[in-house]
């Protein structure tokens, strides 16, 4: 025999009253309760970001002390470096904006390298170490900026008690944390000159040009003339093994003008962003200038190709943001031979014997020599 309380049971009445009270509270305070839960989640992520940011700063300072042997503590100058900003060119009149942006980026690069030489006097005459330290500081700068932006919206949302500010921040935080963790893992790779995922293009170019005479071309790039499937392949990459992406736009322009436009095709090899569900190291081919960045190099390449009516093919190795700036994974390294086979197929199918072709490995040459 079981006991089932009736409608007039004290227990049922208390439960019913509790449900009514909860319902009323939820109507009037549900949004605020939801916001406090979200604020708590954002606080936890912000705390993790602060730790990652501080570790990045510490790694950069230790790398400068170890490699640059400064006479004074570089911490204050590193803190100044982490707060640097770049103002983009005025775009109200877009004519010539690419060249203005190019000048600003050159000025920024020169300024940052000068500061690194001041902070690391022992490495001042070693371009490889200067490039590696600059990349390390750039990663620490990115972490510092991510932390400050998240902190800004967190404080703003908390001050105004705006559910929508906190909600948007909470929704994008998993992606932000993923990017921050990627930069954190990149710091030591940059500090100690280890190849990263973004270096797959230069690694392929290095493998193709190995054993052949290499010469420098502007700016911060190298090129070698290599026999390839009965064609003359001009293989180009950023100068390594320091952390350097060079200026492929200027280098490609220079090589095409040297050949007076007599290039059968340009094949660009780069790391490409994969979609979720795709495997790291998958190889795809397509058409166009496979190069990231602010667009200056892409503009120069496309302008020169259009002038001489040169066909442009692209081969990419798929990876996510974390893979691109982290030490190179085995899957990415294993894709090198697959890419070379794809390039062979493109060359044999799209050009004829005796043609001159240009093959460019795009990306950061850190840890990748000539």
Buried (B, 14 or more C-beta within 10 A) or exposed (E): EEEEEEEEEEEEEEEEEEEEEEEEEEEEEEEEEBBEEBBEEBEEBBEBBBEBBBBBBBBBBEBBBEBBEBEEEBBEBBEEBBEBEEEEBEEEEEEEBBEBBBEBBEEBBEEBBEBBBEBBEBBBEBBBBBBBBBBBBBBBBBBBBBBEEBBEBBEEBBEEEBBEBBBEBBEEBEEBBEBBBBBBBBBBBBBBBBBBBBBBBBBBBBBBBEEEEBEEBEBBBBBBBBEBBEBBBBBBBBBBBBBBBBBBBBBBBBBBEEBEEEBBBBBBBBBBEBEEEBEBBBBEBEEEBBBBEBBBBBBBBBEBBEEBEBBBBBBBBBBBBBBBBBBBBEBBBEBBEBBBEBBEEBBBEBBEEEBBBBBBBBBBBBBBBB
